[in-house]
Amino acid sequence: MEYEFNKNLENTFQKIIPIIVNEMKRVRITIWEKEDYYQEGRIILSKLLREELDDLTLFKYFKTKYNQHLTDTYRMQEAGKRKFNEQAYLDIYEYGDIVSNNNNLRICEQVSANVTLENYIGGLKEKEFQLVLKLLRGEQCEPNAKSRLKKKIKKFLQEK
């Protein structure tokens, strides 16, 4: 029984290779090689063969399920890449707490954060300096001024 299933799987797999190759060209998953596409195709095909469908229905179902699987895998890959491409968001409220809380940072990270903060504060105008102090103390300030300061901080951090 198992031998017949494997033989049927390989015979049917040879027939669906063009579908796999076509989908491989359409949906490119960067970490996959040709054998990975084939392996995923075999897995999906083996699940469909257990349902005992006729050939035409089997090919239609296979193409649909394989396409959906590749698309899902591609989306997960892209979502993972976006995590690395995003700039770190740094809110000035949180920054003051992080630097003052010794448990969250190692010594070298604390020194680096303090030096970066000192370098940034050293280049500020008096009005901006007062705004930073207000924000570090948790006081309210004008939203537009806060927004401008955030943009300036982001620009400063991107240059570093």
Secondary structure, DSSP 8 states (H G I E B T S, - for coil): -HHHHHHHHHHHHHHHHHHHHHHHHHS--TT--HHHHHHHHHHHHHHHHTT---HHHHHHHHHHHHHHHHHHHHHHHHHHHHHHHS-----HHHHHHHHH-TTTS-HHHHHHHHHHHHHHHHTS-HHHHHHHHHHHHT----HHHHHHHHHHHHHHHHH-
